[in-house]
């Protein structure tokens, strides 16, 4: 069974179709303009190839005569846009936890790129690394517009960036006022990365509508979906996952070592993982997290033992990693898991 190709879910596709419809563009005309079969979007498929989604973005901009089509797609996101991981975000206690969970579960909605959150003193930086660097500006701009739109909705208030930058060049038809309206400021262009800086204090903002009691259940469901994505026996993600599990307790896990075990070069392994919508770090984290949850249910294992079995040099490093994965300290997670019926 081959690994699943990069895709977007139907829910993630919906804001694009709604933006096109607002411009009077029918799904069949949109698909045809993107070089796709006119019947592709009727009925809506469960998932769409990532490359086809990018083609639809560009076709929508052309047909609508809208230079900011990507921004307007992002404005139409809502919790359901992000599938199961959107529900996880609704149960997070604060903006920081929501962004941390985005890093892990974003792939449940799409394989277009991956997020990274880096606190830097009084500032925090959110970076989005596109898996399609040759795509038009509409892809990155739709992602950032969607994140800001949903983030403001979660926080119940406008969230103001301190700095914003895109990798692509400044569009000749760019309207600074439209960027400011949708994104909160006019971005810089020709930057090294798609990134936004904001006050780190925003990470602690509580989510007023959060149902935090649902978080463990939703998070477990999201984890099951992640594991299901990696279980195709012939898939590169499954192969890397299995190799990581074999090595964790006996030797340091490194990209080069796993590549050698699979008879690949490190660069080839990275490319194959990217084609499957994954990164080596995501697979490593996923393997460690799945094992950690199993080990924590075994009350005969101490946290020091578990840290060793997962390849961490110190318990503190394991504790920090587990908190990023689950939003909880491993001790608290163990107490809840062992108390559950």
C-alpha positions in Angstrom: 0.0 0.0 0.0 1.7 3.2 -1.1 2.1 6.3 1.1 -0.6 8.8 0.7 0.3 11.7 -1.7 0.3 15.2 -0.3 -3.2 16.5 -0.1 -5.6 19.0 1.4 -8.9 17.9 3.1 -12.3 18.9 1.7 -12.8 21.1 4.8 -9.6 23.0 4.0 -10.6 23.4 0.4 -14.0 24.9 1.3 -12.9 28.5 2.0 -11.3 28.6 -1.5 -14.5 27.5 -3.1 -16.5 30.0 -1.1 -14.2 32.9 -2.1 -14.5 31.9 -5.8 -18.3 31.6 -5.5 -18.4 35.1 -4.0 -16.8 36.3 -7.2 -19.4 34.4 -9.3 -17.1 31.5 -10.2 -18.7 28.1 -10.3 -16.7 25.0 -9.2 -16.6 23.5 -12.7 -15.3 26.8 -14.2 -12.7 27.1 -11.5 -11.5 23.5 -12.0 -11.3 23.9 -15.8 -9.3 27.1 -15.5 -6.9 25.3 -13.2 -6.4 22.6 -15.9 -8.4 20.0 -13.9 -11.5 18.0 -14.8 -14.6 20.2 -14.6 -16.4 17.5 -12.5 -13.6 17.3 -10.0 -15.3 19.5 -7.4 -18.8 18.2 -7.8 -19.4 16.4 -5.6 -16.6 17.6 -3.4 -13.9 14.9 -2.9 -12.8 13.9 0.6 -9.3 15.1 -0.2 -7.6 16.9 -3.1 -4.0 16.7 -4.3 -2.0 19.5 -2.8 -0.7 20.6 -6.3 -4.3 20.8 -7.5 -5.2 23.0 -4.6 -2.4 25.4 -5.5 -3.6 25.5 -9.1 -7.1 26.3 -7.9 -5.8 29.2 -5.9 -4.1 30.7 -8.9 -7.1 30.1 -11.2 -9.4 31.7 -8.6 -7.3 34.8 -8.6 -7.3 35.0 -12.4 -11.0 34.4 -12.9 -12.0 36.8 -10.1 -9.5 39.5 -11.1 -8.5 39.5 -7.4 -4.8 40.2 -6.7 -5.5 39.4 -3.1 -7.4 36.2 -3.6 -5.2 34.3 -1.1 -5.9 36.8 1.6 -9.6 36.6 1.0 -9.5 32.7 1.1 -7.8 33.0 4.5 -10.4 35.4 5.8 -13.1 32.7 5.3 -11.6 30.0 7.6 -13.5 28.8 10.6 -13.0 26.0 13.1 -14.2 23.3 10.8 -11.6 24.4 8.1 -8.9 22.7 10.1 -10.7 19.4 10.5 -10.0 17.5 13.7 -7.1 19.7 14.7 -9.4 22.7 14.6 -11.4 21.1 17.3 -8.2 20.4 19.3 -7.5 24.2 19.1 -10.9 25.0 20.4 -10.1 23.0 23.6 -6.7 24.7 24.2 -6.3 26.8 27.3 -4.4 29.7 25.6 -2.9 31.0 22.4 0.5 29.4 23.1 -1.0 25.9 23.5 -3.0 26.4 20.3 0.1 27.3 18.3 2.0 24.4 19.8 -0.8 22.0 18.8 -0.9 23.5 15.3 2.7 22.4 14.8 1.8 18.8 15.5 -1.7 18.5 14.0 -1.6 20.8 11.0 -0.9 17.8 8.7 -4.4 16.5 9.5 -5.8 19.4 7.4 -3.2 19.7 4.7 0.3 18.8 3.5 1.1 22.3 2.1 3.7 23.2 4.7 4.6 23.1 8.3 4.4 25.6 11.2 7.1 26.4 13.8 6.8 28.5 17.0 9.9 30.0 18.5 9.7 32.2 21.6 12.5 34.8 21.6 12.6 36.8 24.8 9.8 39.4 24.7 8.9 38.4 21.2 7.6 35.1 19.7 8.1 34.1 16.1 5.7 32.0 14.0 7.3 30.6 10.8 5.6 28.6 8.1 7.8 26.6 5.8 6.0 25.8 2.5 6.5 22.4 0.9 5.9 24.2 -2.4 8.3 27.2 -2.5 7.6 27.7 -6.2 3.9 28.3 -5.6 2.5 31.8 -6.1 2.1 34.2 -3.2 -1.5 33.2 -2.8 -0.5 30.0 -0.9 1.5 31.6 1.9 -0.8 34.6 2.1 -3.9 32.4 2.5 -2.2 30.5 5.3 -1.2 33.6 7.2 -4.6 35.3 6.7 -6.3 32.1 7.9 -4.1 31.8 11.0 -4.7 35.4 12.0 -8.4 35.2 11.3 -8.8 32.1 13.4 -6.4 33.3 16.1 -8.4 36.5 16.6 -11.6 34.5 16.8 -10.1 32.1 19.4 -8.8 35.0 21.5 -12.0 37.0 21.2 -9.9 40.1 20.2 -7.7 41.4 17.5 -4.1 40.2 17.6 -1.6 42.7 16.4 1.7 41.5 14.8 5.0 43.4 15.5 6.6 42.3 12.2 5.4 40.3 9.2 7.4 39.1 6.2 6.9 36.9 3.1 9.5 35.1 1.0 8.0 36.2 -2.3 8.7 39.5 -4.0 6.4 42.5 -3.4 3.5 42.0 -5.9 3.3 44.9 -8.4 -0.5 44.9 -7.9 -0.3 44.8 -4.1 -2.6 47.1 -2.1 -1.0 48.0 1.2 -4.4 48.9 2.7 -5.7 45.4 2.0 -2.7 43.7 3.6 -3.1 45.9 6.6 -6.8 45.2 6.9 -6.5 41.4 6.7 -3.1 40.8 8.3 -2.9 43.7 10.7 0.0 45.4 9.0 1.8 45.8 5.7 4.3 42.9 5.3 7.9 43.1 4.2 8.8 41.0 1.1 11.9 39.1 -0.2 12.5 37.7 3.3 14.3 34.5 4.2 11.2 32.9 5.6 7.4 33.4 5.8 7.2 34.6 9.4 5.4 36.8 11.8 6.7 38.3 15.1 4.4 39.2 18.0 4.6 40.0 21.6 5.3 36.8 23.6 2.7 37.9 26.1 0.1 36.9 23.6 1.0 33.3 24.1 -0.6 33.4 27.6 -3.9 34.9 26.4 -6.7 32.6 27.6 -9.2 31.4 25.0 -12.6 32.6 26.4 -14.6 30.0 24.6 -12.3 27.0 25.2 -13.7 23.7 26.4 -10.5 22.5 28.0 -12.3 19.5 29.5 -12.6 18.1 26.0 -8.9 18.5 25.2 -7.7 15.0 26.3 -10.4 13.2 24.3 -9.8 15.4 21.2 -6.1 15.1 21.5 -6.2 11.3 21.7 -8.5 11.3 18.6 -6.0 13.5 16.7 -3.2 11.1 17.7 -5.0 8.1 16.4 -5.5 9.9 13.1 -1.8 10.7 12.9 -0.9 7.1 13.6 -3.3 6.0 10.9 -1.6 8.2 8.4 1.8 6.6 9.1 0.6 3.0 9.0 0.9 2.3 5.3 3.5 -0.5 5.3 5.2 0.6 2.1 5.1 4.3 3.0 8.3 6.2 3.8 6.8 7.7 6.9 6.0 4.2 8.3 9.5 3.0 7.3 11.2 5.9 9.1 8.8 5.5 12.1 9.7 1.8 12.4 13.5 2.5 12.1 13.3 5.2 14.7 11.5 2.9 17.2 14.1 0.2 16.6 17.0 2.7 17.4 15.6 4.9 20.2 16.7 2.9 23.3 20.0 1.7 21.9 21.7 4.6 20.0 21.2 8.3 19.2 18.6 8.8 16.5 19.9 11.0 13.7 18.7 11.6 10.2 21.9 10.2 8.7 21.7 7.0 10.7 18.1 6.4 9.8 18.8 7.1 6.1 21.6 4.6 6.1 19.3 2.0 7.7 16.9 2.5 4.9 19.7 2.5 2.3 19.0 6.1 1.3 21.1 9.3 1.4 20.0 11.9 3.9 18.9 14.3 1.2 16.9 11.6 -0.6 15.2 10.7 2.7 14.3 14.3 3.4 12.8 14.7 -0.1 10.8 11.5 0.2 9.4 12.6 3.6 8.6 16.0 2.2 6.7 14.4 -0.7 4.7 12.4 1.9 3.9 15.7 3.7 6.2 15.0 6.7 9.6 15.9 8.1 12.2 13.8 9.9 11.6 15.7 13.1 7.8 15.2 12.9 8.2 11.5 12.5 10.8 11.3 15.4 8.4 13.3 17.6 5.5 11.2 16.6 7.3 7.9 17.4 8.5 9.3 20.7 5.1 10.6 21.7 3.3 7.3 20.8 5.9 5.3 22.8 5.8 7.8 25.7 2.0 7.4 26.1 2.4 3.6 26.2 5.3 3.8 28.7 3.4 6.3 31.0 0.6 3.8 31.3 3.1 1.3 32.9 3.4 2.6 36.4 6.5 0.5 37.0 8.6 2.8 34.7 9.9 6.0 36.2 10.1 9.2 34.2 13.9 8.8 34.2 13.5 5.3 32.7 11.1 6.6 30.0 13.4 9.4 29.1 16.2 6.9 28.6 14.0 4.6 26.5 13.0 7.5 24.3 16.6 8.6 23.7 16.6 11.7 25.8 19.8 12.6 27.7 17.9 14.0 30.7 14.5 13.7 32.2 14.0 17.5 31.9 14.4 17.3 28.1 11.7 14.6 28.0 9.4 16.6 30.2 9.8 19.7 28.0 9.2 17.7 24.8 6.1 15.9 26.3 4.6 19.2 27.4 5.0 20.5 23.8 3.4 17.4 22.4 0.4 17.1 24.8 0.2 20.4 26.6 0.7 18.6 29.9 3.6 17.4 32.1 4.2 13.7 31.7 3.5 13.1 35.4 0.1 14.8 35.2 -0.7 12.9 32.0 0.2 9.6 33.7 -2.1 10.4 36.7 -5.0 11.1 34.4 -4.3 8.0 32.2 -4.0 5.7 35.2 -7.2 7.1 36.8 -9.2 6.7 33.7 -11.5 3.6 33.5 
